[in-house]
Amino acid sequence: FKRHMVSTGTDHLPFGTGKHACPGRFFAATELKAMLAHLVLNYDVKAEVEGVRPPDNTF
């Protein structure tokens, strides 16, 4: 699970696969984790109405 985000297997393709895999995938994964940590630590996210789930959006 630790390297799932940056794997180059065919089951997960956000950064390409094989010899054409993105060389910046490790940097991008680290930046995403840092951004998520910043959001969690610095912002208080709450539901609009406690206990009520918003409807699912479908495209």
N, CA, C and O atoms as a GROMACS GRO file, in nm:
protein
  236
    1PHE      N    1   0.083  -0.120   0.000
    1PHE     CA    2   0.000   0.000   0.000
    1PHE      C    3   0.087   0.126   0.000
    1PHE      O    4   0.046   0.229  -0.053
    2LYS      N    5   0.205   0.118   0.058
    2LYS     CA    6   0.291   0.235   0.070
    2LYS      C    7   0.327   0.294  -0.066
    2LYS      O    8   0.333   0.416  -0.081
    3ARG      N    9   0.351   0.211  -0.164
    3ARG     CA   10   0.391   0.259  -0.297
    3ARG      C   11   0.279   0.249  -0.399
    3ARG      O   12   0.304   0.263  -0.519
    4HIS      N   13   0.156   0.225  -0.354
    4HIS     CA   14   0.044   0.210  -0.448
    4HIS      C   15   0.025   0.334  -0.534
    4HIS      O   16  -0.005   0.322  -0.653
    5MET      N   17   0.042   0.450  -0.478
    5MET     CA   18   0.019   0.574  -0.551
    5MET      C   19   0.120   0.597  -0.662
    5MET      O   20   0.088   0.661  -0.762
    6VAL      N   21   0.240   0.547  -0.648
    6VAL     CA   22   0.345   0.570  -0.747
    6VAL      C   23   0.381   0.445  -0.825
    6VAL      O   24   0.480   0.444  -0.898
    7SER      N   25   0.303   0.339  -0.810
    7SER     CA   26   0.334   0.215  -0.882
    7SER      C   27   0.316   0.235  -1.032
    7SER      O   28   0.243   0.324  -1.076
    8THR      N   29   0.384   0.153  -1.110
    8THR     CA   30   0.375   0.163  -1.255
    8THR      C   31   0.305   0.042  -1.315
    8THR      O   32   0.320   0.013  -1.433
    9GLY      N   33   0.228  -0.029  -1.233
    9GLY     CA   34   0.155  -0.144  -1.282
    9GLY      C   35   0.034  -0.102  -1.365
    9GLY      O   36  -0.007   0.014  -1.363
   10THR      N   37  -0.020  -0.197  -1.438
   10THR     CA   38  -0.134  -0.167  -1.526
   10THR      C   39  -0.265  -0.152  -1.450
   10THR      O   40  -0.364  -0.109  -1.509
   11ASP      N   41  -0.268  -0.186  -1.322
   11ASP     CA   42  -0.391  -0.173  -1.244
   11ASP      C   43  -0.412  -0.031  -1.190
   11ASP      O   44  -0.519   0.000  -1.140
   12HIS      N   45  -0.311   0.054  -1.199
   12HIS     CA   46  -0.318   0.192  -1.147
   12HIS      C   47  -0.233   0.279  -1.239
   12HIS      O   48  -0.110   0.275  -1.231
   13LEU      N   49  -0.296   0.360  -1.326
   13LEU     CA   50  -0.222   0.428  -1.432
   13LEU      C   51  -0.213   0.581  -1.426
   13LEU      O   52  -0.194   0.641  -1.532
   14PRO      N   53  -0.224   0.646  -1.314
   14PRO     CA   54  -0.220   0.792  -1.319
   14PRO      C   55  -0.084   0.849  -1.364
   14PRO      O   56  -0.079   0.961  -1.414
   15PHE      N   57   0.023   0.774  -1.346
   15PHE     CA   58   0.156   0.822  -1.385
   15PHE      C   59   0.217   0.741  -1.498
   15PHE      O   60   0.339   0.745  -1.517
   16GLY      N   61   0.136   0.670  -1.573
   16GLY     CA   62   0.187   0.591  -1.684
   16GLY      C   63   0.235   0.454  -1.638
   16GLY      O   64   0.218   0.416  -1.522
   17THR      N   65   0.295   0.383  -1.730
   17THR     CA   66   0.340   0.247  -1.698
   17THR      C   67   0.468   0.213  -1.773
   17THR      O   68   0.501   0.275  -1.874
   18GLY      N   69   0.539   0.116  -1.722
   18GLY     CA   70   0.660   0.068  -1.788
   18GLY      C   71   0.769   0.173  -1.797
   18GLY      O   72   0.786   0.256  -1.708
   19LYS      N   73   0.844   0.168  -1.908
   19LYS     CA   74   0.956   0.261  -1.924
   19LYS      C   75   0.912   0.404  -1.952
   19LYS      O   76   0.994   0.496  -1.952
   20HIS      N   77   0.782   0.424  -1.977
   20HIS     CA   78   0.729   0.558  -2.002
   20HIS      C   79   0.664   0.619  -1.878
   20HIS      O   80   0.592   0.719  -1.889
   21ALA      N   81   0.688   0.561  -1.762
   21ALA     CA   82   0.630   0.613  -1.638
   21ALA      C   83   0.688   0.752  -1.607
   21ALA      O   84   0.804   0.780  -1.637
   22CYS      N   85   0.606   0.835  -1.548
   22CYS     CA   86   0.645   0.972  -1.516
   22CYS      C   87   0.761   0.974  -1.416
   22CYS      O   88   0.751   0.913  -1.309
   23PRO      N   89   0.871   1.042  -1.449
   23PRO     CA   90   0.983   1.048  -1.355
   23PRO      C   91   0.953   1.134  -1.232
   23PRO      O   92   1.022   1.122  -1.131
   24GLY      N   93   0.852   1.220  -1.239
   24GLY     CA   94   0.818   1.306  -1.126
   24GLY      C   95   0.711   1.250  -1.036
   24GLY      O   96   0.658   1.322  -0.951
   25ARG      N   97   0.677   1.121  -1.052
   25ARG     CA   98   0.566   1.064  -0.975
   25ARG      C   99   0.593   1.061  -0.825
   25ARG      O  100   0.500   1.077  -0.746
   26PHE      N  101   0.716   1.041  -0.784
   26PHE     CA  102   0.748   1.038  -0.642
   26PHE      C  103   0.736   1.178  -0.581
   26PHE      O  104   0.685   1.194  -0.471
   27PHE      N  105   0.783   1.279  -0.655
   27PHE     CA  106   0.770   1.418  -0.610
   27PHE      C  107   0.622   1.457  -0.601
   27PHE      O  108   0.581   1.518  -0.502
   28ALA      N  109   0.543   1.421  -0.702
   28ALA     CA  110   0.400   1.454  -0.704
   28ALA      C  111   0.328   1.388  -0.587
   28ALA      O  112   0.244   1.451  -0.523
   29ALA      N  113   0.359   1.262  -0.559
   29ALA     CA  114   0.295   1.192  -0.449
   29ALA      C  115   0.330   1.257  -0.315
   29ALA      O  116   0.244   1.271  -0.228
   30THR      N  117   0.455   1.298  -0.299
   30THR     CA  118   0.497   1.364  -0.176
   30THR      C  119   0.426   1.498  -0.160
   30THR      O  120   0.383   1.533  -0.050
   31GLU      N  121   0.413   1.574  -0.268
   31GLU     CA  122   0.344   1.703  -0.263
   31GLU      C  123   0.196   1.686  -0.229
   31GLU      O  124   0.141   1.764  -0.151
   32LEU      N  125   0.131   1.585  -0.285
   32LEU     CA  126  -0.010   1.560  -0.254
   32LEU      C  127  -0.028   1.525  -0.106
   32LEU      O  128  -0.122   1.572  -0.042
   33LYS      N  129   0.062   1.444  -0.053
   33LYS     CA  130   0.054   1.407   0.089
   33LYS      C  131   0.077   1.529   0.178
   33LYS      O  132   0.009   1.545   0.279
   34ALA      N  133   0.172   1.614   0.140
   34ALA     CA  134   0.198   1.735   0.218
   34ALA      C  135   0.079   1.830   0.214
   34ALA      O  136   0.044   1.890   0.316
   35MET      N  137   0.016   1.844   0.098
   35MET     CA  138  -0.100   1.931   0.085
   35MET      C  139  -0.217   1.878   0.168
   35MET      O  140  -0.286   1.955   0.236
   36LEU      N  141  -0.240   1.747   0.165
   36LEU     CA  142  -0.347   1.688   0.244
   36LEU      C  143  -0.320   1.707   0.394
   36LEU      O  144  -0.412   1.740   0.469
   37ALA      N  145  -0.196   1.687   0.436
   37ALA     CA  146  -0.162   1.708   0.577
   37ALA      C  147  -0.185   1.854   0.617
   37ALA      O  148  -0.236   1.880   0.726
   38HIS      N  149  -0.150   1.947   0.532
   38HIS     CA  150  -0.172   2.089   0.559
   38HIS      C  151  -0.321   2.118   0.576
   38HIS      O  152  -0.361   2.188   0.669
   39LEU      N  153  -0.404   2.065   0.486
   39LEU     CA  154  -0.548   2.087   0.495
   39LEU      C  155  -0.606   2.029   0.624
   39LEU      O  156  -0.687   2.093   0.690
   40VAL      N  157  -0.564   1.909   0.658
   40VAL     CA  158  -0.617   1.843   0.779
   40VAL      C  159  -0.575   1.918   0.905
   40VAL      O  160  -0.655   1.932   0.998
   41LEU      N  161  -0.452   1.966   0.908
   41LEU     CA  162  -0.402   2.033   1.028
   41LEU      C  163  -0.452   2.177   1.044
   41LEU      O  164  -0.466   2.225   1.156
   42ASN      N  165  -0.480   2.245   0.934
   42ASN     CA  166  -0.510   2.388   0.941
   42ASN      C  167  -0.654   2.428   0.916
   42ASN      O  168  -0.689   2.545   0.933
   43TYR      N  169  -0.738   2.335   0.876
   43TYR     CA  170  -0.877   2.369   0.847
   43TYR      C  171  -0.971   2.278   0.923
   43TYR      O  172  -0.941   2.161   0.946
   44ASP      N  173  -1.085   2.333   0.962
   44ASP     CA  174  -1.186   2.257   1.034
   44ASP      C  175  -1.302   2.232   0.937
   44ASP      O  176  -1.379   2.323   0.907
   45VAL      N  177  -1.314   2.111   0.890
   45VAL     CA  178  -1.417   2.076   0.792
   45VAL      C  179  -1.534   2.010   0.865
   45VAL      O  180  -1.516   1.913   0.938
   46LYS      N  181  -1.652   2.065   0.843
   46LYS     CA  182  -1.772   2.011   0.908
   46LYS      C  183  -1.884   1.997   0.806
   46LYS      O  184  -1.885   2.067   0.704
   47ALA      N  185  -1.976   1.907   0.833
   47ALA     CA  186  -2.093   1.892   0.747
   47ALA      C  187  -2.187   2.011   0.770
   47ALA      O  188  -2.190   2.067   0.880
   48GLU      N  189  -2.262   2.049   0.666
   48GLU     CA  190  -2.356   2.161   0.680
   48GLU      C  191  -2.459   2.132   0.788
   48GLU      O  192  -2.482   2.214   0.877
   49VAL      N  193  -2.521   2.016   0.779
   49VAL     CA  194  -2.619   1.973   0.879
   49VAL      C  195  -2.568   1.844   0.940
   49VAL      O  196  -2.546   1.746   0.869
   50GLU      N  197  -2.548   1.844   1.069
   50GLU     CA  198  -2.492   1.729   1.137
   50GLU      C  199  -2.580   1.606   1.118
   50GLU      O  200  -2.701   1.609   1.142
   51GLY      N  201  -2.518   1.497   1.073
   51GLY     CA  202  -2.590   1.370   1.058
   51GLY      C  203  -2.663   1.353   0.927
   51GLY      O  204  -2.722   1.247   0.903
   52VAL      N  205  -2.661   1.454   0.839
   52VAL     CA  206  -2.730   1.444   0.711
   52VAL      C  207  -2.625   1.437   0.600
   52VAL      O  208  -2.539   1.525   0.589
   53ARG      N  209  -2.632   1.333   0.520
   53ARG     CA  210  -2.538   1.316   0.411
   53ARG      C  211  -2.592   1.382   0.285
   53ARG      O  212  -2.709   1.362   0.251
   54PRO      N  213  -2.510   1.461   0.215
   54PRO     CA  214  -2.556   1.523   0.091
   54PRO      C  215  -2.580   1.416  -0.016
   54PRO      O  216  -2.519   1.310  -0.010
   55PRO      N  217  -2.666   1.444  -0.113
   55PRO     CA  218  -2.693   1.345  -0.217
   55PRO      C  219  -2.568   1.321  -0.302
   55PRO      O  220  -2.486   1.410  -0.321
   56ASP      N  221  -2.557   1.200  -0.354
   56ASP     CA  222  -2.445   1.167  -0.442
   56ASP      C  223  -2.462   1.238  -0.576
   56ASP      O  224  -2.571   1.240  -0.633
   57ASN      N  225  -2.354   1.294  -0.625
   57ASN     CA  226  -2.356   1.358  -0.757
   57ASN      C  227  -2.319   1.254  -0.861
   57ASN      O  228  -2.218   1.184  -0.847
   58THR      N  229  -2.398   1.243  -0.965
   58THR     CA  230  -2.366   1.151  -1.074
   58THR      C  231  -2.350   1.230  -1.202
   58THR      O  232  -2.416   1.332  -1.222
   59PHE      N  233  -2.263   1.183  -1.286
   59PHE     CA  234  -2.237   1.253  -1.411
   59PHE      C  235  -2.305   1.183  -1.524
   59PHE      O  236  -2.295   1.227  -1.639
   0.00000   0.00000   0.00000
